[in-house]
């Protein structure tokens, strides 16, 4: 009321001054009244917005509570009074605000209100600046972190994550094994965001440690604390989620870091807006499990790997101090650091435990413990390394997968395990359902391997289709196995240079025993008391030449026996007492020339004689009706398989005789193809064929039931590197005269045809065209190599329709008379309508790949093109100047192109079209090529160019400037 009275008094005084001419009159200038009213409406709105900003950002610990409270109260009062005034004025707006006198009377009221609003604005801006300044300092809370500045790999990882955040990625999952440095990495990210000298990229960085036991309310409370929000302990998670979501929607940009996540978190239930819905929202999570990233649908999965040797040594020295660099300690210190396997957590603990220790004996003791996989006696290792890693093991769902994990510890440290061998062992141990067919067993095994990899309990091996255990993870597995009940006890002495086995070691209750990869010269010459052992691994002991006659009498429960890579010459008769034996693995026992009668091993399901010296199959082989996998690959001395033996193996699913000397055919008294046709369970077969074997289509009907096969007719050398297990149905003709041969019977059933070092191909093609009664729709891959044959069809001998309508891949190598693939096109009527891959190498007279504009207008499905060592090639696709029907572009879907050693190549095509989906380009030794078929659109798809500097600099960029967007990889 006092404010209103004051305003009205001022209005009256101002009116008197103007009307009566007295100097003290206080009437306002009526001609400014309208503009002042408009300004007042705008300024009060600005003040209201400022009040909302201060309320949203204000934290009662940041600035004076009294000052802010008084300002908010004053603003509320002015908003109320001005609101009433503007409402009255708006009501009279159509009547010119009540006329001239009313404008004079109320003009002062409006002017004074406008002045008060502007004063509060100025004060509010000062408060807002203080709040904003404090908000910048607390947008990222201080979290202590070990520096990674001296770790190049970790620093690069940090830079990558920052780049991903800047590049618009909404969510990032950082995953890796426990102790690898995930938390340290994101702590350094938090630190760097807090130290940003420029405008902070996020208005708020929220750090939450989730931990193994997921507690949604605890996470919500932590987020609320960072947002200066109170959470009622009696409130439900649903209500808190609604409040958090409303508050975070007001936050312009924020980063939520969820550290140590063990299971997927529902962001909606948590109350966090999803990054795809609110662009300003970013989320980073750290986890040991890749499945957590998948469940939370992270945009990028970022795997953390262990440190390399140099970084591991630097970190160890930093932890151990100067003692690690002393001359008499340094070699041992380096060995200790290496045994930590690049795992930062163990490196720090080991280094710290050795700090200040100058006695060589202490270092030797620690090194011995690490090498014997018993470092848990070292202070801190069990509590800080082993137990946290065991949590990953405890999180595995199901007893079988846990036993699969522990089984991998039987193999030596840093050993690459063949996945197929591992799966067979798991299967033999009953960890994979024995009732499934072999394909299902294999697929289940692969799924188990991938699950363990996703939990960082296994990792990719050094070779294709192998896996291995990190050294520390293996130590933990052995530690776990040693603490379990008797049914899972293991004796693991693999890869430790043993020359003999002490009978005492085999005297306790054991389940699995591994002495593989040692220097064993002999085995105990007594009956061992190992009645519960189900797995015995003795492979890779090349000095082992003899097995004592009664040795296996103590292993009557044995299911897996692996003696691969030993130099044994015979197997003892005690082997025949192993009635439970599931898998007998004898790979690369090169001196083993015969096997004892195996009829008593009626539960045997896997027999691996790959690379052995056997000359014939053992007696009683036909009694092994449960045998499912028989591997006779690389059996150079195998010359005899008696008729009627193989046909009795009714359970056989896999017969692998890749590179075996035995040829299947029609020899009297020998096994024939008809016997294979009797095997109802057979799904894969790799065999060599006698060149006189009948190839009529009606004689090959039985192969249609096979899922995969590899049949070779000719030289066995061609089977090397052509193994197609689990992939395709292929027939290989090698080092044969095919002129006049009718191979159509094979083409009716195969996915892939390989013609290697054959002659008479032109005649074979003419016969194929002449005698064909339809197309060969099964064939998807054609490989022709090492041939001097011409492929030009005689006049009138070309096919009238496409004989290979479903061809997806064509590979041509060392074809001395090939001038253009169009010669094959004309011969077989090819259209390449489904062709995805084209590869041409070492064709000395090849001038171009294809003539386009005739029967072939476009290769619409071609994705991958490789051409190398063809010195006469001038262009890839030759388009007739008279043809207007050639599609633009010729290869619209091409994604990868690799061109190597094509010195005369000037253009990819005379056509001016561009290749819009080209992503990877590699050009080496193509000095005449100066243009690429690129456009602005294709530049966006392009990811990598590999080439020589000189070639790169000679390229002409006449259509677009791509050079600024790409850098070549040299």
Order of alpha helices (4+ residues) and beta strands (2+ residues): alpha-alpha-alpha-alpha-alpha-beta-alpha-beta-alpha-alpha-beta-alpha-beta-alpha-beta-alpha-alpha-alpha-alpha-alpha-alpha-beta-alpha-alpha-beta-beta-alpha-beta-beta-beta-beta-beta-beta-beta-beta-beta-alpha-beta-beta-beta-alpha-beta-alpha-beta-beta-alpha-beta-beta-beta-beta-beta-beta-beta-alpha-beta-alpha
